[in-house]
């Protein structure tokens, strides 16, 4: 049983803290992989931590389960938590997420959609993201674009 489901048996709908990870997977065209979820929103692959896992292990496991891809050389973009991470889901469950956001261009394998998790998966240019993009994921992608632009600019200055 997934850890959060185990906790819910005891706390019901009351707020809990749920750690997890997402990964910004970037292809050779600098497009980002997004999955369309069953609620119609698009988002980054990722999910919640199980007992004994590290944030990086969560990221790798969830990406593989949801996409069939093996990700390597994950770089930590940021860890997001706090009052802005509050969420009340349609069934009434309340939570605060603590999300480690990674990015990578190093991945292998054949992309396979887990239809229990997603309806579709596609790469999108960062200037042409779907309107139905999950708000937190949109913030993570904007932070990634800014950070990589800053790194690129610093590299050019140092050259």
Secondary structure, 3 states (H helix, E strand, C coil): CCHHHHHHHHHCCCCEEEEEEEEEEECCCCEEEEEECCCCCEECEEEECCCCCCHHHHHHHHHHHHHCCEEECCEEEEEECCHHHEEECCCCCEEEEEEEEEEECEEECCCCCCCCCCCEEEEEECCCCCCCECHHHHHHHHHHHHHHHHHHHHHHHHC
